[in-house]
């Protein structure tokens, strides 16, 4: 996370019953607490964005809206469910949000 200088690693593993275990390792207390509350998800949590436990207020807790860890949970789950290929994930390497100050400077003129 460039905005807060914290890091996180998200691992999602398929269970025999079709649900998935979620492990979130982070140097951020808030993200670690989120991971403890979100230790297990279902395919419906991945498909149904509006009703997903991944996004629910009681699971997110104090997580800020700009934290990308929930998105990482979705990406890891998609990968584990076979909805995203490992070769594409490796090719893209990492996801980034780039804030371009030059664009803002142009608007201010």
PDB file as gemmi writes it, atoms N, CA and C in Angstrom:
CRYST1    1.000    1.000    1.000  90.00  90.00  90.00 P 1                      
ATOM      1  N   UNK A   1       0.842  -1.173   0.000  1.00  0.00           N  
ATOM      2  CA  UNK A   1       0.000   0.000   0.000  1.00  0.00           C  
ATOM      3  C   UNK A   1       0.889   1.239   0.000  1.00  0.00           C  
ATOM      4  N   UNK A   2       0.920   1.930  -1.101  1.00  0.00           N  
ATOM      5  CA  UNK A   2       1.745   3.126  -1.183  1.00  0.00           C  
ATOM      6  C   UNK A   2       1.196   4.277  -0.345  1.00  0.00           C  
ATOM      7  N   UNK A   3      -0.117   4.363  -0.206  1.00  0.00           N  
ATOM      8  CA  UNK A   3      -0.718   5.488   0.504  1.00  0.00           C  
ATOM      9  C   UNK A   3      -0.459   5.424   2.006  1.00  0.00           C  
ATOM     10  N   UNK A   4      -0.310   4.229   2.563  1.00  0.00           N  
ATOM     11  CA  UNK A   4      -0.125   4.116   4.008  1.00  0.00           C  
ATOM     12  C   UNK A   4       1.186   3.448   4.395  1.00  0.00           C  
ATOM     13  N   UNK A   5       1.963   3.025   3.432  1.00  0.00           N  
ATOM     14  CA  UNK A   5       3.261   2.395   3.645  1.00  0.00           C  
ATOM     15  C   UNK A   5       3.178   1.079   4.409  1.00  0.00           C  
ATOM     16  N   UNK A   6       2.032   0.417   4.386  1.00  0.00           N  
ATOM     17  CA  UNK A   6       1.870  -0.894   5.008  1.00  0.00           C  
ATOM     18  C   UNK A   6       1.874  -1.949   3.910  1.00  0.00           C  
ATOM     19  N   UNK A   7       2.056  -3.192   4.308  1.00  0.00           N  
ATOM     20  CA  UNK A   7       2.036  -4.273   3.320  1.00  0.00           C  
ATOM     21  C   UNK A   7       1.114  -5.384   3.804  1.00  0.00           C  
ATOM     22  N   UNK A   8       0.669  -6.182   2.858  1.00  0.00           N  
ATOM     23  CA  UNK A   8      -0.211  -7.303   3.181  1.00  0.00           C  
ATOM     24  C   UNK A   8      -0.020  -8.403   2.155  1.00  0.00           C  
ATOM     25  N   UNK A   9      -0.181  -9.624   2.602  1.00  0.00           N  
ATOM     26  CA  UNK A   9      -0.167 -10.785   1.720  1.00  0.00           C  
ATOM     27  C   UNK A   9      -1.458 -11.548   1.971  1.00  0.00           C  
ATOM     28  N   UNK A  10      -2.179 -11.824   0.888  1.00  0.00           N  
ATOM     29  CA  UNK A  10      -3.463 -12.513   0.977  1.00  0.00           C  
ATOM     30  C   UNK A  10      -3.330 -13.875   0.325  1.00  0.00           C  
ATOM     31  N   UNK A  11      -3.741 -14.908   1.049  1.00  0.00           N  
ATOM     32  CA  UNK A  11      -3.748 -16.275   0.527  1.00  0.00           C  
ATOM     33  C   UNK A  11      -5.151 -16.836   0.693  1.00  0.00           C  
ATOM     34  N   UNK A  12      -5.695 -17.364  -0.390  1.00  0.00           N  
ATOM     35  CA  UNK A  12      -7.016 -17.998  -0.368  1.00  0.00           C  
ATOM     36  C   UNK A  12      -6.837 -19.452  -0.791  1.00  0.00           C  
ATOM     37  N   UNK A  13      -7.391 -20.367  -0.005  1.00  0.00           N  
ATOM     38  CA  UNK A  13      -7.257 -21.798  -0.281  1.00  0.00           C  
ATOM     39  C   UNK A  13      -8.629 -22.461  -0.320  1.00  0.00           C  
ATOM     40  N   UNK A  14      -8.873 -23.240  -1.366  1.00  0.00           N  
ATOM     41  CA  UNK A  14     -10.151 -23.938  -1.531  1.00  0.00           C  
ATOM     42  C   UNK A  14     -10.272 -25.064  -0.509  1.00  0.00           C  
ATOM     43  N   UNK A  15     -11.432 -25.182   0.071  1.00  0.00           N  
ATOM     44  CA  UNK A  15     -11.747 -26.268   1.001  1.00  0.00           C  
ATOM     45  C   UNK A  15     -12.502 -27.359   0.256  1.00  0.00           C  
ATOM     46  N   UNK A  16     -12.565 -28.527   0.818  1.00  0.00           N  
ATOM     47  CA  UNK A  16     -13.292 -29.627   0.184  1.00  0.00           C  
ATOM     48  C   UNK A  16     -14.781 -29.336   0.051  1.00  0.00           C  
ATOM     49  N   UNK A  17     -15.334 -28.529   0.965  1.00  0.00           N  
ATOM     50  CA  UNK A  17     -16.762 -28.224   0.922  1.00  0.00           C  
ATOM     51  C   UNK A  17     -17.110 -27.108  -0.057  1.00  0.00           C  
ATOM     52  N   UNK A  18     -16.100 -26.552  -0.754  1.00  0.00           N  
ATOM     53  CA  UNK A  18     -16.348 -25.500  -1.739  1.00  0.00           C  
ATOM     54  C   UNK A  18     -16.138 -24.096  -1.218  1.00  0.00           C  
ATOM     55  N   UNK A  19     -16.123 -23.935   0.102  1.00  0.00           N  
ATOM     56  CA  UNK A  19     -15.787 -22.631   0.676  1.00  0.00           C  
ATOM     57  C   UNK A  19     -14.278 -22.438   0.596  1.00  0.00           C  
ATOM     58  N   UNK A  20     -13.804 -21.275   0.964  1.00  0.00           N  
ATOM     59  CA  UNK A  20     -12.374 -20.971   0.896  1.00  0.00           C  
ATOM     60  C   UNK A  20     -11.893 -20.379   2.207  1.00  0.00           C  
ATOM     61  N   UNK A  21     -10.715 -20.792   2.626  1.00  0.00           N  
ATOM     62  CA  UNK A  21     -10.048 -20.197   3.781  1.00  0.00           C  
ATOM     63  C   UNK A  21      -9.281 -18.972   3.307  1.00  0.00           C  
ATOM     64  N   UNK A  22      -9.310 -17.924   4.114  1.00  0.00           N  
ATOM     65  CA  UNK A  22      -8.608 -16.677   3.797  1.00  0.00           C  
ATOM     66  C   UNK A  22      -7.569 -16.434   4.890  1.00  0.00           C  
ATOM     67  N   UNK A  23      -6.331 -16.222   4.475  1.00  0.00           N  
ATOM     68  CA  UNK A  23      -5.253 -15.869   5.391  1.00  0.00           C  
ATOM     69  C   UNK A  23      -4.678 -14.535   4.939  1.00  0.00           C  
ATOM     70  N   UNK A  24      -4.703 -13.556   5.837  1.00  0.00           N  
ATOM     71  CA  UNK A  24      -4.154 -12.235   5.529  1.00  0.00           C  
ATOM     72  C   UNK A  24      -3.049 -11.946   6.525  1.00  0.00           C  
ATOM     73  N   UNK A  25      -1.849 -11.758   5.994  1.00  0.00           N  
ATOM     74  CA  UNK A  25      -0.692 -11.397   6.804  1.00  0.00           C  
ATOM     75  C   UNK A  25      -0.371  -9.936   6.498  1.00  0.00           C  
ATOM     76  N   UNK A  26      -0.167  -9.141   7.553  1.00  0.00           N  
ATOM     77  CA  UNK A  26       0.074  -7.711   7.336  1.00  0.00           C  
ATOM     78  C   UNK A  26       0.795  -7.099   8.526  1.00  0.00           C  
ATOM     79  N   UNK A  27       1.475  -6.000   8.264  1.00  0.00           N  
ATOM     80  CA  UNK A  27       2.076  -5.215   9.335  1.00  0.00           C  
ATOM     81  C   UNK A  27       1.116  -4.113   9.801  1.00  0.00           C  
ATOM     82  N   UNK A  28      -0.126  -4.195   9.363  1.00  0.00           N  
ATOM     83  CA  UNK A  28      -1.166  -3.235   9.753  1.00  0.00           C  
ATOM     84  C   UNK A  28      -2.148  -3.924  10.706  1.00  0.00           C  
ATOM     85  N   UNK A  29      -2.328  -3.361  11.887  1.00  0.00           N  
ATOM     86  CA  UNK A  29      -3.243  -3.939  12.871  1.00  0.00           C  
ATOM     87  C   UNK A  29      -4.676  -4.016  12.344  1.00  0.00           C  
ATOM     88  N   UNK A  30      -5.106  -2.982  11.630  1.00  0.00           N  
ATOM     89  CA  UNK A  30      -6.474  -2.933  11.114  1.00  0.00           C  
ATOM     90  C   UNK A  30      -6.692  -4.019  10.060  1.00  0.00           C  
ATOM     91  N   UNK A  31      -5.722  -4.220   9.188  1.00  0.00           N  
ATOM     92  CA  UNK A  31      -5.821  -5.253   8.160  1.00  0.00           C  
ATOM     93  C   UNK A  31      -5.776  -6.644   8.798  1.00  0.00           C  
ATOM     94  N   UNK A  32      -4.930  -6.822   9.817  1.00  0.00           N  
ATOM     95  CA  UNK A  32      -4.884  -8.118  10.501  1.00  0.00           C  
ATOM     96  C   UNK A  32      -6.228  -8.436  11.156  1.00  0.00           C  
ATOM     97  N   UNK A  33      -6.853  -7.450  11.768  1.00  0.00           N  
ATOM     98  CA  UNK A  33      -8.172  -7.647  12.383  1.00  0.00           C  
ATOM     99  C   UNK A  33      -9.211  -8.000  11.323  1.00  0.00           C  
ATOM    100  N   UNK A  34      -9.145  -7.330  10.183  1.00  0.00           N  
ATOM    101  CA  UNK A  34     -10.034  -7.652   9.052  1.00  0.00           C  
ATOM    102  C   UNK A  34      -9.845  -9.116   8.646  1.00  0.00           C  
ATOM    103  N   UNK A  35      -8.605  -9.550   8.554  1.00  0.00           N  
ATOM    104  CA  UNK A  35      -8.317 -10.932   8.184  1.00  0.00           C  
ATOM    105  C   UNK A  35      -8.850 -11.934   9.185  1.00  0.00           C  
ATOM    106  N   UNK A  36      -8.805 -11.592  10.463  1.00  0.00           N  
ATOM    107  CA  UNK A  36      -9.350 -12.481  11.492  1.00  0.00           C  
ATOM    108  C   UNK A  36     -10.862 -12.620  11.357  1.00  0.00           C  
ATOM    109  N   UNK A  37     -11.526 -11.532  11.000  1.00  0.00           N  
ATOM    110  CA  UNK A  37     -12.988 -11.584  10.824  1.00  0.00           C  
ATOM    111  C   UNK A  37     -13.377 -12.267   9.520  1.00  0.00           C  
ATOM    112  N   UNK A  38     -12.461 -12.267   8.547  1.00  0.00           N  
ATOM    113  CA  UNK A  38     -12.755 -12.812   7.217  1.00  0.00           C  
ATOM    114  C   UNK A  38     -11.927 -14.079   6.987  1.00  0.00           C  
ATOM    115  N   UNK A  39     -12.031 -15.024   7.864  1.00  0.00           N  
ATOM    116  CA  UNK A  39     -11.195 -16.224   7.757  1.00  0.00           C  
ATOM    117  C   UNK A  39     -11.753 -17.251   6.778  1.00  0.00           C  
ATOM    118  N   UNK A  40     -13.005 -17.094   6.416  1.00  0.00           N  
ATOM    119  CA  UNK A  40     -13.647 -18.054   5.500  1.00  0.00           C  
ATOM    120  C   UNK A  40     -14.657 -17.327   4.625  1.00  0.00           C  
ATOM    121  N   UNK A  41     -14.637 -17.639   3.316  1.00  0.00           N  
ATOM    122  CA  UNK A  41     -15.602 -17.057   2.380  1.00  0.00           C  
ATOM    123  C   UNK A  41     -16.202 -18.158   1.526  1.00  0.00           C  
ATOM    124  N   UNK A  42     -17.322 -17.848   0.920  1.00  0.00           N  
ATOM    125  CA  UNK A  42     -18.001 -18.787   0.019  1.00  0.00           C  
ATOM    126  C   UNK A  42     -17.897 -18.270  -1.418  1.00  0.00           C  
ATOM    127  N   UNK A  43     -18.188 -19.107  -2.389  1.00  0.00           N  
ATOM    128  CA  UNK A  43     -18.230 -18.615  -3.770  1.00  0.00           C  
ATOM    129  C   UNK A  43     -19.214 -17.455  -3.938  1.00  0.00           C  
ATOM    130  N   UNK A  44     -20.313 -17.468  -3.180  1.00  0.00           N  
ATOM    131  CA  UNK A  44     -21.290 -16.377  -3.260  1.00  0.00           C  
ATOM    132  C   UNK A  44     -20.681 -15.053  -2.814  1.00  0.00           C  
ATOM    133  N   UNK A  45     -19.740 -15.112  -1.866  1.00  0.00           N  
ATOM    134  CA  UNK A  45     -19.060 -13.892  -1.436  1.00  0.00           C  
ATOM    135  C   UNK A  45     -18.208 -13.313  -2.556  1.00  0.00           C  
ATOM    136  N   UNK A  46     -17.738 -14.167  -3.446  1.00  0.00           N  
ATOM    137  CA  UNK A  46     -16.907 -13.724  -4.564  1.00  0.00           C  
ATOM    138  C   UNK A  46     -17.775 -13.229  -5.717  1.00  0.00           C  
ATOM    139  N   UNK A  47     -18.877 -13.924  -5.993  1.00  0.00           N  
ATOM    140  CA  UNK A  47     -19.750 -13.549  -7.113  1.00  0.00           C  
ATOM    141  C   UNK A  47     -20.674 -12.393  -6.780  1.00  0.00           C  
ATOM    142  N   UNK A  48     -21.205 -12.355  -5.565  1.00  0.00           N  
ATOM    143  CA  UNK A  48     -22.230 -11.376  -5.186  1.00  0.00           C  
ATOM    144  C   UNK A  48     -21.622 -10.190  -4.464  1.00  0.00           C  
ATOM    145  N   UNK A  49     -21.034  -9.294  -5.204  1.00  0.00           N  
ATOM    146  CA  UNK A  49     -20.291  -8.163  -4.642  1.00  0.00           C  
ATOM    147  C   UNK A  49     -21.112  -7.387  -3.605  1.00  0.00           C  
ATOM    148  N   UNK A  50     -22.362  -7.100  -3.896  1.00  0.00           N  
ATOM    149  CA  UNK A  50     -23.191  -6.274  -3.009  1.00  0.00           C  
ATOM    150  C   UNK A  50     -23.482  -6.973  -1.690  1.00  0.00           C  
ATOM    151  N   UNK A  51     -23.593  -8.290  -1.689  1.00  0.00           N  
ATOM    152  CA  UNK A  51     -23.937  -9.050  -0.493  1.00  0.00           C  
ATOM    153  C   UNK A  51     -22.723  -9.751   0.121  1.00  0.00           C  
ATOM    154  N   UNK A  52     -21.577  -9.512  -0.411  1.00  0.00           N  
ATOM    155  CA  UNK A  52     -20.365 -10.228  -0.023  1.00  0.00           C  
ATOM    156  C   UNK A  52     -19.908  -9.905   1.396  1.00  0.00           C  
ATOM    157  N   UNK A  53     -19.476 -10.928   2.123  1.00  0.00           N  
ATOM    158  CA  UNK A  53     -18.866 -10.726   3.439  1.00  0.00           C  
ATOM    159  C   UNK A  53     -17.569  -9.929   3.303  1.00  0.00           C  
ATOM    160  N   UNK A  54     -16.910 -10.037   2.169  1.00  0.00           N  
ATOM    161  CA  UNK A  54     -15.649  -9.331   1.933  1.00  0.00           C  
ATOM    162  C   UNK A  54     -15.845  -7.823   2.087  1.00  0.00           C  
ATOM    163  N   UNK A  55     -17.017  -7.331   1.694  1.00  0.00           N  
ATOM    164  CA  UNK A  55     -17.331  -5.896   1.724  1.00  0.00           C  
ATOM    165  C   UNK A  55     -18.195  -5.462   2.896  1.00  0.00           C  
ATOM    166  N   UNK A  56     -18.715  -6.394   3.655  1.00  0.00           N  
ATOM    167  CA  UNK A  56     -19.707  -6.026   4.670  1.00  0.00           C  
ATOM    168  C   UNK A  56     -19.081  -5.151   5.761  1.00  0.00           C  
ATOM    169  N   UNK A  57     -19.861  -4.236   6.279  1.00  0.00           N  
ATOM    170  CA  UNK A  57     -19.382  -3.297   7.288  1.00  0.00           C  
ATOM    171  C   UNK A  57     -18.866  -4.000   8.529  1.00  0.00           C  
ATOM    172  N   UNK A  58     -19.555  -5.061   8.971  1.00  0.00           N  
ATOM    173  CA  UNK A  58     -19.123  -5.735  10.192  1.00  0.00           C  
ATOM    174  C   UNK A  58     -17.798  -6.482  10.003  1.00  0.00           C  
ATOM    175  N   UNK A  59     -17.480  -6.893   8.797  1.00  0.00           N  
ATOM    176  CA  UNK A  59     -16.203  -7.555   8.508  1.00  0.00           C  
ATOM    177  C   UNK A  59     -15.115  -6.511   8.254  1.00  0.00           C  
ATOM    178  N   UNK A  60     -15.425  -5.475   7.484  1.00  0.00           N  
ATOM    179  CA  UNK A  60     -14.427  -4.435   7.166  1.00  0.00           C  
ATOM    180  C   UNK A  60     -13.988  -3.669   8.410  1.00  0.00           C  
ATOM    181  N   UNK A  61     -14.895  -3.446   9.344  1.00  0.00           N  
ATOM    182  CA  UNK A  61     -14.536  -2.728  10.563  1.00  0.00           C  
ATOM    183  C   UNK A  61     -13.987  -1.352  10.250  1.00  0.00           C  
ATOM    184  N   UNK A  62     -12.774  -1.053  10.723  1.00  0.00           N  
ATOM    185  CA  UNK A  62     -12.154   0.262  10.537  1.00  0.00           C  
ATOM    186  C   UNK A  62     -11.315   0.371   9.276  1.00  0.00           C  
ATOM    187  N   UNK A  63     -11.419  -0.587   8.383  1.00  0.00           N  
ATOM    188  CA  UNK A  63     -10.663  -0.543   7.129  1.00  0.00           C  
ATOM    189  C   UNK A  63     -11.108   0.664   6.315  1.00  0.00           C  
ATOM    190  N   UNK A  64     -10.171   1.444   5.830  1.00  0.00           N  
ATOM    191  CA  UNK A  64     -10.521   2.636   5.065  1.00  0.00           C  
ATOM    192  C   UNK A  64     -10.999   2.249   3.666  1.00  0.00           C  
ATOM    193  N   UNK A  65     -11.810   3.082   3.049  1.00  0.00           N  
ATOM    194  CA  UNK A  65     -12.313   2.773   1.703  1.00  0.00           C  
ATOM    195  C   UNK A  65     -11.215   2.634   0.648  1.00  0.00           C  
ATOM    196  N   UNK A  66     -10.072   3.276   0.856  1.00  0.00           N  
ATOM    197  CA  UNK A  66      -9.016   3.196  -0.152  1.00  0.00           C  
ATOM    198  C   UNK A  66      -8.064   2.015   0.059  1.00  0.00           C  
ATOM    199  N   UNK A  67      -8.277   1.204   1.076  1.00  0.00           N  
ATOM    200  CA  UNK A  67      -7.443   0.022   1.305  1.00  0.00           C  
ATOM    201  C   UNK A  67      -7.730  -1.011   0.210  1.00  0.00           C  
ATOM    202  N   UNK A  68      -6.675  -1.510  -0.416  1.00  0.00           N  
ATOM    203  CA  UNK A  68      -6.859  -2.438  -1.535  1.00  0.00           C  
ATOM    204  C   UNK A  68      -6.852  -3.907  -1.107  1.00  0.00           C  
ATOM    205  N   UNK A  69      -6.759  -4.190   0.200  1.00  0.00           N  
ATOM    206  CA  UNK A  69      -6.745  -5.573   0.662  1.00  0.00           C  
ATOM    207  C   UNK A  69      -8.032  -6.321   0.280  1.00  0.00           C  
ATOM    208  N   UNK A  70      -9.232  -5.742   0.439  1.00  0.00           N  
ATOM    209  CA  UNK A  70     -10.420  -6.482  -0.009  1.00  0.00           C  
ATOM    210  C   UNK A  70     -10.346  -6.862  -1.496  1.00  0.00           C  
ATOM    211  N   UNK A  71      -9.805  -5.976  -2.318  1.00  0.00           N  
ATOM    212  CA  UNK A  71      -9.644  -6.293  -3.738  1.00  0.00           C  
ATOM    213  C   UNK A  71      -8.669  -7.458  -3.919  1.00  0.00           C  
ATOM    214  N   UNK A  72      -7.630  -7.488  -3.097  1.00  0.00           N  
ATOM    215  CA  UNK A  72      -6.679  -8.602  -3.151  1.00  0.00           C  
ATOM    216  C   UNK A  72      -7.353  -9.914  -2.780  1.00  0.00           C  
ATOM    217  N   UNK A  73      -8.307  -9.869  -1.845  1.00  0.00           N  
ATOM    218  CA  UNK A  73      -9.063 -11.073  -1.483  1.00  0.00           C  
ATOM    219  C   UNK A  73      -9.856 -11.563  -2.687  1.00  0.00           C  
ATOM    220  N   UNK A  74     -10.522 -10.642  -3.381  1.00  0.00           N  
ATOM    221  CA  UNK A  74     -11.257 -11.021  -4.598  1.00  0.00           C  
ATOM    222  C   UNK A  74     -10.317 -11.641  -5.632  1.00  0.00           C  
ATOM    223  N   UNK A  75      -9.176 -10.998  -5.883  1.00  0.00           N  
ATOM    224  CA  UNK A  75      -8.243 -11.520  -6.880  1.00  0.00           C  
ATOM    225  C   UNK A  75      -7.736 -12.900  -6.509  1.00  0.00           C  
ATOM    226  N   UNK A  76      -7.375 -13.102  -5.243  1.00  0.00           N  
ATOM    227  CA  UNK A  76      -6.883 -14.407  -4.798  1.00  0.00           C  
ATOM    228  C   UNK A  76      -7.979 -15.470  -4.900  1.00  0.00           C  
ATOM    229  N   UNK A  77      -9.207 -15.090  -4.568  1.00  0.00           N  
ATOM    230  CA  UNK A  77     -10.324 -16.033  -4.669  1.00  0.00           C  
ATOM    231  C   UNK A  77     -10.610 -16.387  -6.128  1.00  0.00           C  
ATOM    232  N   UNK A  78     -10.592 -15.390  -7.010  1.00  0.00           N  
ATOM    233  CA  UNK A  78     -10.786 -15.663  -8.437  1.00  0.00           C  
ATOM    234  C   UNK A  78      -9.727 -16.631  -8.952  1.00  0.00           C  
ATOM    235  N   UNK A  79      -8.503 -16.425  -8.524  1.00  0.00           N  
ATOM    236  CA  UNK A  79      -7.408 -17.306  -8.922  1.00  0.00           C  
ATOM    237  C   UNK A  79      -7.643 -18.720  -8.395  1.00  0.00           C  
ATOM    238  N   UNK A  80      -8.017 -18.834  -7.144  1.00  0.00           N  
ATOM    239  CA  UNK A  80      -8.245 -20.147  -6.527  1.00  0.00           C  
ATOM    240  C   UNK A  80      -9.443 -20.860  -7.145  1.00  0.00           C  
ATOM    241  N   UNK A  81     -10.441 -20.114  -7.586  1.00  0.00           N  
ATOM    242  CA  UNK A  81     -11.643 -20.704  -8.193  1.00  0.00           C  
ATOM    243  C   UNK A  81     -11.447 -21.019  -9.672  1.00  0.00           C  
ATOM    244  N   UNK A  82     -10.303 -20.640 -10.226  1.00  0.00           N  
ATOM    245  CA  UNK A  82     -10.041 -20.905 -11.632  1.00  0.00           C  
ATOM    246  C   UNK A  82     -10.646 -19.883 -12.572  1.00  0.00           C  
ATOM    247  N   UNK A  83     -11.061 -18.736 -12.036  1.00  0.00           N  
ATOM    248  CA  UNK A  83     -11.660 -17.682 -12.852  1.00  0.00           C  
ATOM    249  C   UNK A  83     -10.619 -16.698 -13.364  1.00  0.00           C  
ATOM    250  N   UNK A  84      -9.390 -16.854 -12.911  1.00  0.00           N  
ATOM    251  CA  UNK A  84      -8.252 -16.047 -13.334  1.00  0.00           C  
ATOM    252  C   UNK A  84      -7.088 -17.015 -13.486  1.00  0.00           C  
ATOM    253  N   UNK A  85      -6.420 -16.972 -14.614  1.00  0.00           N  
ATOM    254  CA  UNK A  85      -5.330 -17.914 -14.840  1.00  0.00           C  
ATOM    255  C   UNK A  85      -4.056 -17.467 -14.124  1.00  0.00           C  
ATOM    256  N   UNK A  86      -3.294 -18.437 -13.680  1.00  0.00           N  
ATOM    257  CA  UNK A  86      -2.026 -18.139 -13.005  1.00  0.00           C  
ATOM    258  C   UNK A  86      -1.062 -17.417 -13.945  1.00  0.00           C  
ATOM    259  N   UNK A  87      -1.079 -17.790 -15.234  1.00  0.00           N  
ATOM    260  CA  UNK A  87      -0.161 -17.144 -16.177  1.00  0.00           C  
ATOM    261  C   UNK A  87      -0.498 -15.660 -16.333  1.00  0.00           C  
ATOM    262  N   UNK A  88      -1.788 -15.315 -16.375  1.00  0.00           N  
ATOM    263  CA  UNK A  88      -2.178 -13.907 -16.457  1.00  0.00           C  
ATOM    264  C   UNK A  88      -1.812 -13.177 -15.170  1.00  0.00           C  
ATOM    265  N   UNK A  89      -2.037 -13.822 -14.036  1.00  0.00           N  
ATOM    266  CA  UNK A  89      -1.695 -13.198 -12.753  1.00  0.00           C  
ATOM    267  C   UNK A  89      -0.193 -12.951 -12.669  1.00  0.00           C  
ATOM    268  N   UNK A  90       0.609 -13.907 -13.113  1.00  0.00           N  
ATOM    269  CA  UNK A  90       2.066 -13.728 -13.073  1.00  0.00           C  
ATOM    270  C   UNK A  90       2.520 -12.661 -14.062  1.00  0.00           C  
ATOM    271  N   UNK A  91       1.845 -12.590 -15.204  1.00  0.00           N  
ATOM    272  CA  UNK A  91       2.207 -11.600 -16.222  1.00  0.00           C  
ATOM    273  C   UNK A  91       1.941 -10.181 -15.717  1.00  0.00           C  
ATOM    274  N   UNK A  92       0.843  -9.996 -15.018  1.00  0.00           N  
ATOM    275  CA  UNK A  92       0.509  -8.658 -14.528  1.00  0.00           C  
ATOM    276  C   UNK A  92       1.343  -8.288 -13.304  1.00  0.00           C  
ATOM    277  N   UNK A  93       1.937  -9.243 -12.652  1.00  0.00           N  
ATOM    278  CA  UNK A  93       2.877  -9.107 -11.541  1.00  0.00           C  
ATOM    279  C   UNK A  93       2.279  -8.396 -10.333  1.00  0.00           C  
ATOM    280  N   UNK A  94       1.923  -7.166 -10.440  1.00  0.00           N  
ATOM    281  CA  UNK A  94       1.308  -6.474  -9.319  1.00  0.00           C  
ATOM    282  C   UNK A  94       0.324  -5.434  -9.837  1.00  0.00           C  
ATOM    283  N   UNK A  95      -0.594  -5.081  -8.983  1.00  0.00           N  
ATOM    284  CA  UNK A  95      -1.559  -4.040  -9.312  1.00  0.00           C  
ATOM    285  C   UNK A  95      -1.095  -2.755  -8.653  1.00  0.00           C  
ATOM    286  N   UNK A  96      -1.293  -1.649  -9.335  1.00  0.00           N  
ATOM    287  CA  UNK A  96      -0.869  -0.369  -8.803  1.00  0.00           C  
ATOM    288  C   UNK A  96      -1.937   0.689  -9.034  1.00  0.00           C  
ATOM    289  N   UNK A  97      -1.974   1.610  -8.118  1.00  0.00           N  
ATOM    290  CA  UNK A  97      -2.765   2.817  -8.286  1.00  0.00           C  
ATOM    291  C   UNK A  97      -1.758   3.952  -8.319  1.00  0.00           C  
ATOM    292  N   UNK A  98      -1.690   4.677  -9.426  1.00  0.00           N  
ATOM    293  CA  UNK A  98      -0.715   5.748  -9.585  1.00  0.00           C  
ATOM    294  C   UNK A  98      -1.448   7.078  -9.511  1.00  0.00           C  
ATOM    295  N   UNK A  99      -1.052   7.878  -8.553  1.00  0.00           N  
ATOM    296  CA  UNK A  99      -1.634   9.206  -8.406  1.00  0.00           C  
ATOM    297  C   UNK A  99      -0.703  10.175  -9.105  1.00  0.00           C  
ATOM    298  N   UNK A 100      -1.208  10.804 -10.132  1.00  0.00           N  
ATOM    299  CA  UNK A 100      -0.390  11.664 -10.977  1.00  0.00           C  
ATOM    300  C   UNK A 100      -0.585  13.119 -10.577  1.00  0.00           C  
ATOM    301  N   UNK A 101       0.372  13.667  -9.868  1.00  0.00           N  
ATOM    302  CA  UNK A 101       0.294  15.068  -9.447  1.00  0.00           C  
ATOM    303  C   UNK A 101       0.318  16.020 -10.629  1.00  0.00           C  
ATOM    304  N   UNK A 102       0.973  15.642 -11.709  1.00  0.00           N  
ATOM    305  CA  UNK A 102       1.046  16.511 -12.881  1.00  0.00           C  
ATOM    306  C   UNK A 102      -0.332  16.752 -13.473  1.00  0.00           C  
ATOM    307  N   UNK A 103      -1.191  15.730 -13.449  1.00  0.00           N  
ATOM    308  CA  UNK A 103      -2.549  15.887 -13.969  1.00  0.00           C  
ATOM    309  C   UNK A 103      -3.314  16.900 -13.123  1.00  0.00           C  
ATOM    310  N   UNK A 104      -3.137  16.845 -11.812  1.00  0.00           N  
ATOM    311  CA  UNK A 104      -3.797  17.807 -10.927  1.00  0.00           C  
ATOM    312  C   UNK A 104      -3.271  19.214 -11.125  1.00  0.00           C  
ATOM    313  N   UNK A 105      -1.962  19.328 -11.368  1.00  0.00           N  
ATOM    314  CA  UNK A 105      -1.364  20.647 -11.625  1.00  0.00           C  
ATOM    315  C   UNK A 105      -1.957  21.268 -12.889  1.00  0.00           C  
ATOM    316  N   UNK A 106      -2.214  20.449 -13.913  1.00  0.00           N  
ATOM    317  CA  UNK A 106      -2.785  20.943 -15.166  1.00  0.00           C  
ATOM    318  C   UNK A 106      -4.183  21.497 -14.912  1.00  0.00           C  
ATOM    319  N   UNK A 107      -4.978  20.824 -14.069  1.00  0.00           N  
ATOM    320  CA  UNK A 107      -6.349  21.265 -13.789  1.00  0.00           C  
ATOM    321  C   UNK A 107      -6.371  22.582 -13.013  1.00  0.00           C  
ATOM    322  N   UNK A 108      -5.369  22.772 -12.167  1.00  0.00           N  
ATOM    323  CA  UNK A 108      -5.331  23.980 -11.342  1.00  0.00           C  
ATOM    324  C   UNK A 108      -5.004  25.249 -12.128  1.00  0.00           C  
ATOM    325  N   UNK A 109      -4.484  25.106 -13.319  1.00  0.00           N  
ATOM    326  CA  UNK A 109      -4.080  26.276 -14.112  1.00  0.00           C  
ATOM    327  C   UNK A 109      -5.236  26.946 -14.777  1.00  0.00           C  
TER     328      UNK A 109                                                      
END                                                                             
